[in-house]
Amino acid sequence: MKVEKIIKNKKQFLDLLLLADEQENMIDRYLPGGDLFALYDDDLKSVCVVVPINSETCELKNIATYEKYQSKGYGRALINFISAFYRNNFRTMLVGTGEAPRILAFYEGCGFEKSHRVRNFFTDNYDHPVFDEDIQLVDMIYLKKDLQE
């Protein structure tokens, strides 16, 4: 397994990024200024995008694994990699997600804890209703992870 930081042609990974954020213009808000990482295990399995928020905090804006490779540890391996990668540069990593129990449990299992909520994020920022696990996403739930531990 290897993780590569992608510098050029980040949009080549759009199909995978759209699995986690289904509206391209939302991805276009953070992809140009974000660090894109791709995890390979023979072939491409997962990608993620991390953006700096301020001098102490970065945010995991997108993490996606091809469906046929989900639940095999690739997402967790990528989070472990980026947590170590950013440990010397930031104190805290944030991630925002919808209120889907499976995804919240995944992030909590990766060492994140609930931080705060942004009300109506999905209804205010997407041009269509967004669903996950048959649940309509309305609020953005933010979780945080201490990178210094």
DSSP file (Angstrom, degrees, kcal/mol; ACC not computed):
  #  RESIDUE AA STRUCTURE BP1 BP2  ACC     N-H-->O    O-->H-N    N-H-->O    O-->H-N    TCO  KAPPA ALPHA  PHI   PSI    X-CA   Y-CA   Z-CA
    1    1 A M              0   0    0      0, 0.0     2,-0.3     0, 0.0    40,-0.2   0.000 360.0 360.0 360.0 133.9    0.0    0.0    0.0
    2    2 A K  E     -A   40   0A   0     38,-2.7    38,-3.3     2,-0.0     2,-0.4  -0.992 360.0-147.8-139.4 149.7    1.3    3.5   -0.9
    3    3 A V  E     -A   39   0A   0     -2,-0.3     2,-0.4    36,-0.2    36,-0.2  -0.957  15.4-166.6-117.3 134.0    0.0    7.0   -0.6
    4    4 A E  E     -A   38   0A   0     34,-2.7    34,-2.7    -2,-0.4     2,-0.6  -0.960  19.5-132.6-123.2 135.2    0.9    9.6   -3.1
    5    5 A K  E     -A   37   0A   0     -2,-0.4     2,-0.6    32,-0.2    32,-0.2  -0.777  25.7-142.5 -84.8 125.9    0.4   13.4   -2.9
    6    6 A I  E     +A   36   0A   0     30,-3.1    30,-0.7    -2,-0.6     4,-0.1  -0.797  27.9 169.1 -95.4 122.8   -1.1   14.5   -6.2
    7    7 A I        +     0   0    0     -2,-0.6     2,-0.3     1,-0.1     3,-0.3   0.821  60.7  42.4 -99.7 -41.5    0.2   17.9   -7.4
    8    8 A K  S    S+     0   0    0      1,-0.2    -1,-0.1     2,-0.1     0, 0.0  -0.768 110.6  10.9-113.5 154.3   -1.1   18.1  -11.0
    9    9 A N    >   +     0   0    0     -2,-0.3     3,-1.6     1,-0.1    -1,-0.2   0.890  61.9 169.7  53.2  50.5   -4.4   17.3  -12.7
   10   10 A K  G >   +     0   0    0      1,-0.3     3,-1.9    -3,-0.3    -1,-0.1   0.795  67.6  71.0 -62.0 -28.7   -6.4   16.8   -9.5
   11   11 A K  G >  S+     0   0    0      1,-0.3     3,-2.0     2,-0.2    -1,-0.3   0.647  75.4  81.5 -67.3 -13.0   -9.6   16.6  -11.5
   12   12 A Q  G <  S+     0   0    0     -3,-1.6     3,-0.3     1,-0.3    -1,-0.3   0.713  91.5  53.2 -62.6 -16.6   -8.6   13.2  -12.9
   13   13 A F  G X> S+     0   0    0     -3,-1.9     4,-2.4     1,-0.2     3,-0.7   0.221  74.3 113.1 -99.8  12.9   -9.9   11.9   -9.5
   14   14 A L  H <>  +     0   0    0     -3,-2.0     4,-2.6     1,-0.3     5,-0.2   0.857  68.9  59.7 -57.1 -40.0  -13.3   13.6   -9.9
   15   15 A D  H 34 S+     0   0    0     -3,-0.3     4,-0.3    -4,-0.2    -1,-0.3   0.896 112.1  40.4 -57.1 -39.6  -15.3   10.3  -10.2
   16   16 A L  H X> S+     0   0    0     -3,-0.7     3,-1.3     2,-0.2     4,-0.6   0.902 112.8  53.5 -75.9 -42.6  -14.0    9.2   -6.8
   17   17 A L  H >X S+     0   0    0     -4,-2.4     4,-1.7     1,-0.3     3,-1.2   0.858 101.5  61.7 -59.7 -35.1  -14.4   12.6   -5.2
   18   18 A L  H 3< S+     0   0    0     -4,-2.6    -1,-0.3     1,-0.3    -2,-0.2   0.687  90.1  68.7 -68.0 -17.0  -18.0   12.7   -6.3
   19   19 A L  H <4 S+     0   0    0     -3,-1.3    -1,-0.3    -4,-0.3     3,-0.2   0.837 112.3  30.7 -66.7 -31.1  -18.7    9.6   -4.2
   20   20 A A  H << S+     0   0    0     -3,-1.2     2,-0.3    -4,-0.6    -2,-0.2   0.670 134.8  27.4-101.0 -21.1  -18.2   11.7   -1.1
   21   21 A D  S  < S-     0   0    0     -4,-1.7    -1,-0.3    41,-0.0     6,-0.2  -0.838  70.2-166.3-144.1  99.6  -19.4   15.0   -2.3
   22   22 A E        +     0   0    0     -2,-0.3     2,-0.5    -3,-0.2    -4,-0.1   0.361  65.6  76.4 -81.5   7.0  -21.9   14.6   -5.1
   23   23 A Q    >>  -     0   0    0      1,-0.1     4,-1.4   103,-0.0     3,-1.3  -0.950  65.2-154.7-120.8 114.8  -21.9   18.2   -6.4
   24   24 A E  H 3> S+     0   0    0     -2,-0.5     4,-2.4     1,-0.3     5,-0.2   0.832  92.1  58.0 -58.7 -38.1  -18.9   19.2   -8.6
   25   25 A N  H 34 S+     0   0    0      1,-0.2     4,-0.4     2,-0.2    -1,-0.3   0.788 104.4  53.5 -67.6 -22.9  -19.1   22.9   -7.9
   26   26 A M  H X> S+     0   0    0     -3,-1.3     3,-0.9     2,-0.2     4,-0.6   0.901 109.0  48.4 -71.8 -41.2  -18.8   22.2   -4.2
   27   27 A I  H >X S+     0   0    0     -4,-1.4     4,-2.7     1,-0.2     3,-1.2   0.890 104.5  60.9 -62.2 -39.4  -15.6   20.1   -4.9
   28   28 A D  H 3< S+     0   0    0     -4,-2.4    -1,-0.2     1,-0.3    -2,-0.2   0.702  94.4  65.1 -63.2 -18.6  -14.3   23.0   -7.0
   29   29 A R  H <4 S+     0   0    0     -3,-0.9    -1,-0.3    -4,-0.4    -2,-0.2   0.830 120.0  16.4 -71.8 -31.8  -14.5   25.3   -3.9
   30   30 A Y  H <X S+     0   0    0     -3,-1.2     4,-0.7    -4,-0.6    -2,-0.2   0.644 105.9  79.0-117.7 -18.8  -11.7   23.3   -2.1
   31   31 A L  T >< S+     0   0    0     -4,-2.7     3,-0.9     1,-0.2    -3,-0.1   0.917  91.5  52.5 -63.7 -45.2   -9.9   21.1   -4.6
   32   32 A P  T 34 S+     0   0    0      0, 0.0    -1,-0.2     0, 0.0    -2,-0.1   0.895 119.3  34.9 -60.0 -39.3   -7.6   23.8   -6.1
   33   33 A G  T 34 S+     0   0    0     -4,-0.2     2,-0.2    -3,-0.1    -2,-0.2   0.413 107.1  88.8 -93.9   2.0   -6.3   25.0   -2.7
   34   34 A G  S << S-     0   0    0     -3,-0.9     2,-0.6    -4,-0.7    17,-0.2  -0.574  78.7-114.7-100.1 162.1   -6.3   21.6   -1.1
   35   35 A D  E     - B   0  50A   0     15,-3.2    15,-2.2    -2,-0.2     2,-0.5  -0.851  30.9-153.8 -91.6 124.4   -3.8   18.8   -0.8
   36   36 A L  E     -AB   6  49A   0    -30,-0.7   -30,-3.1    -2,-0.6     2,-0.4  -0.875  10.8-171.3-102.7 129.4   -5.0   15.7   -2.7
   37   37 A F  E     -AB   5  48A   0     11,-2.6    11,-1.9    -2,-0.5     2,-0.4  -0.954   5.6-160.2-119.8 139.8   -3.7   12.3   -1.6
   38   38 A A  E     -AB   4  47A   0    -34,-2.7   -34,-2.7    -2,-0.4     2,-0.5  -0.978   6.9-150.0-121.4 131.6   -4.3    9.0   -3.5
   39   39 A L  E     -AB   3  46A   0      7,-3.1     6,-2.8    -2,-0.4     7,-1.3  -0.883  15.7-170.1-103.1 126.3   -4.0    5.6   -1.8
   40   40 A Y  E     +AB   2  44A   0    -38,-3.3   -38,-2.7    -2,-0.5     2,-0.3  -0.931  22.1 173.1-116.3 138.7   -2.9    2.7   -4.1
   41   41 A D  S    S-     0   0    0      2,-2.5     2,-1.9    -2,-0.4    -2,-0.0  -0.760  92.6 -45.5-138.3  89.2   -2.9   -1.0   -3.3
   42   42 A D  S    S+     0   0    0     -2,-0.3     2,-0.2     3,-0.0    -2,-0.0  -0.605 140.8  19.3  71.5 -71.5   -2.0   -2.3   -6.7
   43   43 A D  S    S-     0   0    0     -2,-1.9    -2,-2.5     1,-0.1     2,-0.2  -0.620 110.8 -63.9-115.1 179.1   -4.6    0.0   -8.2
   44   44 A L  E     +B   40   0A   0     -4,-0.2    -4,-0.2    -2,-0.2    -1,-0.1  -0.412  53.3 160.6 -66.0 130.6   -6.3    3.2   -6.9
   45   45 A K  E     +     0   0A   0     -6,-2.8    21,-2.2     1,-0.4     2,-0.3   0.730  57.7   4.2-115.2 -45.4   -8.5    2.5   -3.8
   46   46 A S  E     -BC  39  65A   0     -7,-1.3    -7,-3.1    19,-0.2    -1,-0.4  -0.951  50.3-167.0-145.7 156.7   -9.1    5.9   -2.0
   47   47 A V  E     -BC  38  64A   0     17,-2.3    17,-2.6    -2,-0.3     2,-0.3  -0.955   7.0-175.9-138.2 160.8   -8.5    9.6   -2.2
   48   48 A C  E     -BC  37  63A   0    -11,-1.9   -11,-2.6    -2,-0.3     2,-0.4  -0.984  14.8-145.4-151.8 159.2   -8.8   12.5    0.2
   49   49 A V  E     -BC  36  62A   0     13,-2.3    12,-2.3    -2,-0.3    13,-1.2  -0.995  13.7-171.3-127.9 131.1   -8.4   16.3    0.1
   50   50 A V  E     -BC  35  60A   0    -15,-2.2   -15,-3.2    -2,-0.4    10,-0.2  -0.981   3.1-171.7-123.7 133.6   -7.1   18.3    3.1
   51   51 A V  E     - C   0  59A   0      8,-2.5     8,-3.1    -2,-0.4     2,-0.3  -0.951  26.2-116.2-123.8 144.9   -7.2   22.1    3.3
   52   52 A P  E     - C   0  58A   0      0, 0.0     6,-0.3     0, 0.0     3,-0.1  -0.590  24.9-178.1 -75.0 140.2   -5.6   24.5    5.8
   53   53 A I        -     0   0    0      4,-3.0     2,-0.2     1,-0.5     5,-0.2   0.784  66.7 -32.8-101.8 -46.7   -8.1   26.5    7.9
   54   54 A N  S    S-     0   0    0      3,-1.9    -1,-0.5     0, 0.0     3,-0.2  -0.836  83.7 -66.0-156.1-167.5   -5.6   28.6    9.9
   55   55 A S  S    S+     0   0    0     -2,-0.2     3,-0.1     1,-0.2    36,-0.0   0.702 132.3  31.0 -67.7 -17.9   -2.2   28.1   11.5
   56   56 A E  S    S+     0   0    0     34,-0.2    36,-2.3     1,-0.1    35,-2.1   0.580 114.5  58.2-112.7 -13.4   -3.4   25.4   13.9
   57   57 A T  E     + d   0  92A   0     -3,-0.2    -4,-3.0    33,-0.2    -3,-1.9  -0.955  48.1 179.9-131.1 137.4   -6.2   23.7   12.1
   58   58 A C  E     -Cd  52  93A   0     34,-2.2    36,-2.7    -2,-0.4     2,-0.4  -0.865  20.0-138.3-122.4 163.9   -6.7   21.8    8.8
   59   59 A E  E     -Cd  51  94A   0     -8,-3.1    -8,-2.5    -2,-0.3     2,-0.9  -0.986   9.7-138.2-129.9 130.7   -9.9   20.2    7.5
   60   60 A L  E     +Cd  50  95A   0     34,-3.2    36,-0.6    -2,-0.4   -10,-0.2  -0.771  28.8 177.4 -78.8 106.7  -10.4   16.9    5.8
   61   61 A K  E     +     0   0A   0    -12,-2.3     2,-0.3    -2,-0.9    -1,-0.2   0.753  60.5   8.5 -89.1 -26.2  -12.8   18.1    3.1
   62   62 A N  E     +C   49   0A   0    -13,-1.2   -13,-2.3    -3,-0.1     2,-0.3  -0.970  53.5 172.6-157.4 135.0  -13.3   14.8    1.2
   63   63 A I  E     +C   48   0A   0     -2,-0.3     2,-0.4   -15,-0.2   -15,-0.2  -0.955  16.1 169.6-144.0 130.1  -12.4   11.2    1.6
   64   64 A A  E     -C   47   0A   0    -17,-2.6   -17,-2.3    -2,-0.3     2,-0.4  -0.999  17.4-167.9-145.6 142.6  -13.7    8.5   -0.7
   65   65 A T  E     -C   46   0A   0     -2,-0.4   -19,-0.2   -19,-0.2     5,-0.1  -0.991  40.7 -99.8-127.0 135.4  -13.1    4.8   -1.4
   66   66 A Y    >>  -     0   0    0    -21,-2.2     3,-2.2    -2,-0.4     4,-0.5  -0.277  38.7-117.3 -52.2 139.2  -14.4    3.0   -4.4
   67   67 A E  G >4 S+     0   0    0      1,-0.3     3,-1.4     2,-0.2    -1,-0.1   0.846 111.9  56.9 -52.6 -42.0  -17.5    1.0   -3.3
   68   68 A K  G 34 S+     0   0    0      1,-0.3    -1,-0.3     3,-0.0    -2,-0.1   0.673 111.6  44.6 -67.9 -13.7  -16.0   -2.4   -4.0
   69   69 A Y  G X4 S+     0   0    0     -3,-2.2     3,-0.8   -24,-0.2     5,-0.5   0.378  86.3 119.7-107.9   2.2  -13.1   -1.6   -1.7
   70   70 A Q  T <<  +     0   0    0     -3,-1.4    -3,-0.0    -4,-0.5    -4,-0.0  -0.295  69.9  27.3 -68.1 154.8  -15.0   -0.1    1.2
   71   71 A S  T 3  S+     0   0    0      1,-0.1    -1,-0.2     0, 0.0    -4,-0.0   0.725  92.6 102.6  65.3  25.5  -14.8   -1.7    4.6
   72   72 A K  S <  S-     0   0    0     -3,-0.8    -2,-0.1     0, 0.0    -1,-0.1   0.269 100.1 -99.9-117.1   7.8  -11.4   -3.1    3.9
   73   73 A G  S  > S+     0   0    0     -4,-0.0     4,-2.2     3,-0.0     5,-0.1   0.446  88.8 118.3  94.3   0.2   -9.4   -0.5    5.9
   74   74 A Y  H  > S+     0   0    0     -5,-0.5     4,-2.2     2,-0.2     5,-0.2   0.921  77.0  47.7 -69.6 -42.7   -8.3    1.8    3.1
   75   75 A G  H  > S+     0   0    0      2,-0.2     4,-2.3     1,-0.2    -1,-0.2   0.924 113.8  47.7 -61.8 -44.5  -10.1    4.9    4.4
   76   76 A R  H  > S+     0   0    0      1,-0.2     4,-2.5     2,-0.2    -1,-0.2   0.898 110.8  51.9 -63.3 -41.3   -8.7    4.3    7.9
   77   77 A A  H  X S+     0   0    0     -4,-2.2     4,-2.1     1,-0.2    -1,-0.2   0.890 109.9  49.5 -62.9 -39.2   -5.2    3.8    6.5
   78   78 A L  H  X S+     0   0    0     -4,-2.2     4,-2.6     2,-0.2     5,-0.2   0.902 110.7  49.1 -68.0 -40.9   -5.5    7.1    4.5
   79   79 A I  H  X S+     0   0    0     -4,-2.3     4,-2.3     2,-0.2    -2,-0.2   0.904 110.8  50.7 -64.4 -40.6   -6.7    9.0    7.7
   80   80 A N  H  X S+     0   0    0     -4,-2.5     4,-1.8     2,-0.2    -2,-0.2   0.910 111.4  49.4 -61.2 -41.2   -3.8    7.5    9.6
   81   81 A F  H  X S+     0   0    0     -4,-2.1     4,-2.6     1,-0.2    -2,-0.2   0.951 113.6  43.1 -63.9 -50.3   -1.4    8.7    6.9
   82   82 A I  H  X S+     0   0    0     -4,-2.6     4,-2.3     1,-0.2    -1,-0.2   0.836 110.0  57.6 -69.5 -30.4   -2.7   12.2    6.7
   83   83 A S  H  X S+     0   0    0     -4,-2.3     4,-0.7    -5,-0.2    -1,-0.2   0.925 113.0  40.0 -62.7 -43.0   -2.8   12.5   10.5
   84   84 A A  H  < S+     0   0    0     -4,-1.8     3,-0.5    -5,-0.2     4,-0.4   0.886 113.0  56.1 -70.2 -39.3    0.9   11.7   10.7
   85   85 A F  H  < S+     0   0    0     -4,-2.6     3,-0.3     1,-0.2    -2,-0.2   0.883 116.7  34.6 -60.4 -40.9    1.6   13.9    7.6
   86   86 A Y  H >X S+     0   0    0     -4,-2.3     4,-2.3     1,-0.2     3,-1.5   0.463  88.2 100.6 -95.7  -2.6    0.1   17.0    9.2
   87   87 A R  T 3< S+     0   0    0     -4,-0.7    -1,-0.2    -3,-0.5    -2,-0.1   0.835  85.8  44.9 -54.0 -38.6    1.1   16.3   12.8
   88   88 A N  T 34 S+     0   0    0     -4,-0.4    -1,-0.3    -3,-0.3    -2,-0.1   0.588 118.9  42.4 -84.3  -9.6    4.0   18.7   12.7
   89   89 A N  T <4 S+     0   0    0     -3,-1.5     2,-0.3     1,-0.2    -2,-0.2   0.704 117.3  29.9-107.5 -26.5    2.1   21.5   10.9
   90   90 A F     <  -     0   0    0     -4,-2.3    -1,-0.2     1,-0.1   -33,-0.2  -0.952  52.0-151.9-137.3 152.4   -1.3   21.6   12.7
   91   91 A R  S    S+     0   0    0    -35,-2.1    56,-3.1    -2,-0.3    57,-0.8   0.811  83.5  31.1 -87.2 -35.3   -2.7   20.8   16.1
   92   92 A T  E     -dE  57 146A   0    -36,-2.3   -34,-2.2    54,-0.2     2,-0.5  -0.950  58.3-157.3-133.1 143.1   -6.2   19.8   15.0
   93   93 A M  E     -dE  58 145A   0     52,-2.5    52,-2.2    -2,-0.4     2,-0.3  -0.984  16.1-162.3-116.6 130.3   -7.9   18.2   12.0
   94   94 A L  E     -dE  59 144A   0    -36,-2.7   -34,-3.2    -2,-0.5     2,-0.3  -0.744   6.9-173.6-102.7 156.0  -11.6   18.9   11.4
   95   95 A V  E     -dE  60 143A   0     48,-2.1    48,-2.9    -2,-0.3     2,-0.4  -0.959   8.9-155.0-146.2 136.6  -14.0   16.9    9.2
   96   96 A G  E     + E   0 142A   0    -36,-0.6     2,-0.3    -2,-0.3    46,-0.2  -0.908  24.3 154.4-112.1 139.9  -17.6   17.8    8.4
   97   97 A T  E     - E   0 141A   0     44,-2.2    44,-3.7    -2,-0.4     2,-0.1  -0.934  41.3 -89.5-152.0 171.4  -20.2   15.2    7.4
   98   98 A G        -     0   0    0     -2,-0.3     2,-1.7    42,-0.2    42,-0.1  -0.281  52.3 -90.4 -80.8 174.7  -23.9   14.5    7.4
   99   99 A E  S    S+     0   0    0     40,-0.4    -1,-0.1    37,-0.1    33,-0.1  -0.378  73.5 139.8 -87.8  60.0  -25.8   12.9   10.2
  100  100 A A    >>  -     0   0    0     -2,-1.7     4,-2.5     1,-0.1     3,-0.5  -0.919  48.8-144.4-105.2 118.0  -25.4    9.4    8.9
  101  101 A P  H 3> S+     0   0    0      0, 0.0     4,-2.4     0, 0.0     5,-0.2   0.838  96.5  53.0 -52.4 -40.8  -24.7    6.9   11.8
  102  102 A R  H 3> S+     0   0    0      1,-0.2     4,-1.8     2,-0.2     5,-0.1   0.910 113.2  43.1 -64.0 -42.4  -22.3    4.7    9.7
  103  103 A I  H <> S+     0   0    0     -3,-0.5     4,-2.3     2,-0.2     5,-0.2   0.903 112.9  51.2 -73.3 -41.0  -20.1    7.6    8.7
  104  104 A L  H  X S+     0   0    0     -4,-2.5     4,-2.4     1,-0.2    -2,-0.2   0.912 110.8  50.0 -60.0 -41.4  -20.1    9.2   12.1
  105  105 A A  H  X S+     0   0    0     -4,-2.4     4,-2.3    -5,-0.3    -1,-0.2   0.881 107.9  54.2 -64.6 -38.3  -19.0    5.8   13.6
  106  106 A F  H  X S+     0   0    0     -4,-1.8     4,-0.9     2,-0.2    -2,-0.2   0.956 111.4  43.6 -59.7 -50.8  -16.3    5.6   11.0
  107  107 A Y  H ><>S+     0   0    0     -4,-2.3     5,-2.2     1,-0.2     3,-0.7   0.900 112.9  51.5 -64.5 -40.5  -14.8    8.9   11.9
  108  108 A E  H ><5S+     0   0    0     -4,-2.4     3,-1.5     1,-0.3    -1,-0.2   0.880 107.1  54.5 -63.1 -36.4  -15.1    8.3   15.7
  109  109 A G  H 3<5S+     0   0    0     -4,-2.3    -1,-0.3     1,-0.3    -2,-0.2   0.704 104.0  56.6 -67.8 -19.5  -13.3    5.0   15.1
  110  110 A C  T <<5S-     0   0    0     -4,-0.9    -1,-0.3    -3,-0.7    -2,-0.2   0.263 131.0 -92.1 -95.0  10.3  -10.5    7.0   13.5
  111  111 A G  T < 5S+     0   0    0     -3,-1.5    35,-0.4     1,-0.3     2,-0.2   0.536  83.0 132.4  96.2   7.3  -10.1    9.1   16.6
  112  112 A F      < -     0   0    0     -5,-2.2     2,-0.3    -6,-0.1    -1,-0.3  -0.614  36.2-161.1 -87.9 152.6  -12.4   12.0   15.8
  113  113 A E  E     -F  144   0A   0     31,-2.5    31,-2.8    -2,-0.2    -5,-0.0  -0.967  33.5 -87.5-130.8 151.8  -14.9   13.4   18.4
  114  114 A K  E     +F  143   0A   0     -2,-0.3    29,-0.3    29,-0.2     3,-0.1  -0.268  47.3 167.1 -59.9 139.0  -18.0   15.5   17.8
  115  115 A S  E     -     0   0A   0     27,-3.2     2,-0.3     1,-0.4    28,-0.2   0.733  50.6 -34.2-118.2 -62.9  -17.2   19.2   17.8
  116  116 A H  E     -F  142   0A   0     26,-1.0    26,-3.5     2,-0.0    -1,-0.4  -0.938  47.9-117.5-159.5 176.9  -20.1   21.3   16.5
  117  117 A R  E     -F  141   0A   0     -2,-0.3     2,-0.6    24,-0.2    24,-0.2  -0.961   6.2-151.6-129.2 140.7  -22.9   21.6   14.0
  118  118 A V  E >   -F  140   0A   0     22,-2.8    22,-2.5    -2,-0.4     3,-1.3  -0.942  31.6-132.1-111.6 107.9  -23.6   23.9   11.1
  119  119 A R  T 3  S-     0   0    0     -2,-0.6    20,-0.1     1,-0.2    22,-0.0  -0.306  78.4  -1.7 -65.3 137.9  -27.4   24.1   10.7
  120  120 A N  T 3> S+     0   0    0      1,-0.1     4,-2.4     3,-0.1    19,-0.2   0.666  81.7 143.9  61.3  22.4  -28.9   23.7    7.3
  121  121 A F  H <> S+     0   0    0     -3,-1.3     4,-1.8     1,-0.2    18,-0.2   0.935  72.8  41.4 -57.3 -48.6  -25.6   23.3    5.5
  122  122 A F  H  > S+     0   0    0     16,-2.2     4,-1.5     1,-0.2     6,-0.2   0.897 117.2  46.6 -70.6 -39.5  -26.7   20.8    3.0
  123  123 A T  H  4 S+     0   0    0     15,-0.7    -1,-0.2     1,-0.2    -2,-0.2   0.816 117.6  44.2 -72.1 -29.0  -30.1   22.4    2.3
  124  124 A D  H  < S+     0   0    0     -4,-2.4    -2,-0.2    14,-0.3    -1,-0.2   0.763 122.0  34.8 -84.2 -26.2  -28.4   25.9    1.9
  125  125 A N  H  < S+     0   0    0     -4,-1.8     2,-0.4    -5,-0.2    -2,-0.2   0.570 103.7  70.0-110.9 -10.7  -25.4   24.8   -0.2
  126  126 A Y     <  -     0   0    0     -4,-1.5     4,-0.1    -5,-0.2  -103,-0.0  -0.860  68.0-139.7-112.6 146.8  -26.6   22.0   -2.5
  127  127 A D  S    S+     0   0    0     -2,-0.4    -1,-0.1     2,-0.1    -4,-0.1   0.369  88.0  30.6 -85.5   6.8  -29.0   22.5   -5.4
  128  128 A H  S    S-     0   0    0     -6,-0.2     2,-0.1     0, 0.0    -2,-0.1  -0.974 100.3 -79.2-153.5 159.8  -30.8   19.2   -4.6
  129  129 A P        -     0   0    0      0, 0.0     2,-0.5     0, 0.0     9,-0.1  -0.436  44.8-144.7 -63.4 137.0  -31.6   17.1   -1.5
  130  130 A V  E     -G  137   0B   0      7,-0.5     7,-3.4    -2,-0.1     2,-0.3  -0.907  17.8-170.8-108.9 131.2  -28.6   15.0   -0.4
  131  131 A F  E     +G  136   0B   0     -2,-0.5     2,-0.3     5,-0.3     5,-0.2  -0.912  14.1 178.0-122.7 147.8  -29.2   11.6    1.0
  132  132 A D  E >  S-G  135   0B   0      3,-2.2     3,-1.9    -2,-0.3    -2,-0.0  -0.955  80.9  -4.9-145.0 130.5  -27.0    9.0    2.8
  133  133 A E  T 3  S-     0   0    0     -2,-0.3     3,-0.1     1,-0.3   -31,-0.0   0.875 129.6 -60.3  53.3  39.9  -28.3    5.7    4.1
  134  134 A D  T 3  S+     0   0    0      1,-0.2     2,-0.5     0, 0.0    -1,-0.3   0.641 113.4 122.1  63.0  16.3  -31.8    6.9    3.1
  135  135 A I  E <   -G  132   0B   0     -3,-1.9    -3,-2.2     0, 0.0     2,-0.4  -0.933  65.0-128.8-108.5 127.4  -31.4    9.9    5.5
  136  136 A Q  E     -G  131   0B   0     -2,-0.5     2,-0.4    -5,-0.2    -5,-0.3  -0.632  24.8-133.1 -74.4 127.8  -31.8   13.4    4.1
  137  137 A L  E     +G  130   0B   0     -7,-3.4    -7,-0.5    -2,-0.4     3,-0.1  -0.690  42.5 150.7 -84.7 129.3  -28.8   15.4    5.1
  138  138 A V        +     0   0    0     -2,-0.4   -16,-2.2     1,-0.3   -15,-0.7   0.676  58.1  43.1-119.9 -62.0  -29.6   18.8    6.5
  139  139 A D  S    S-     0   0    0    -19,-0.2     2,-0.5   -18,-0.2   -40,-0.4  -0.616  75.2-126.8 -91.7 149.7  -27.0   19.9    9.1
  140  140 A M  E     - F   0 118A   0    -22,-2.5   -22,-2.8    -2,-0.2     2,-0.6  -0.857  21.4-152.2 -91.6 126.7  -23.2   19.5    8.8
  141  141 A I  E     -EF  97 117A   0    -44,-3.7   -44,-2.2    -2,-0.5     2,-0.4  -0.894   9.9-153.5-100.0 121.1  -21.8   17.7   11.8
  142  142 A Y  E     -EF  96 116A   0    -26,-3.5   -27,-3.2    -2,-0.6   -26,-1.0  -0.796  11.4-173.5 -97.5 137.6  -18.2   18.6   12.5
  143  143 A L  E     -EF  95 114A   0    -48,-2.9   -48,-2.1    -2,-0.4     2,-0.3  -0.890   7.9-153.7-120.7 156.4  -15.8   16.3   14.2
  144  144 A K  E     -EF  94 113A   0    -31,-2.8   -31,-2.5    -2,-0.3     2,-0.4  -0.944   6.2-161.0-133.3 154.5  -12.2   17.1   15.4
  145  145 A K  E     -E   93   0A   0    -52,-2.2   -52,-2.5    -2,-0.3     2,-0.7  -0.999  21.2-129.8-135.7 131.6   -9.1   15.1   16.0
  146  146 A D  E >   -E   92   0A   0     -2,-0.4     3,-0.6   -35,-0.4   -54,-0.2  -0.725  18.2-168.5 -79.7 117.2   -6.1   16.2   18.0
  147  147 A L  T 3  S+     0   0    0    -56,-3.1   -55,-0.2    -2,-0.7    -1,-0.1   0.604  78.3  67.3 -83.0 -11.9   -3.0   15.6   15.8
  148  148 A Q  T 3         0   0    0    -57,-0.8    -1,-0.2     1,-0.2   -56,-0.1   0.555 360.0 360.0 -86.5  -8.3   -0.5   16.1   18.7
  149  149 A E    <         0   0    0     -3,-0.6    -1,-0.2     0, 0.0    -2,-0.1   0.508 360.0 360.0 -70.9 360.0   -1.6   13.0   20.6
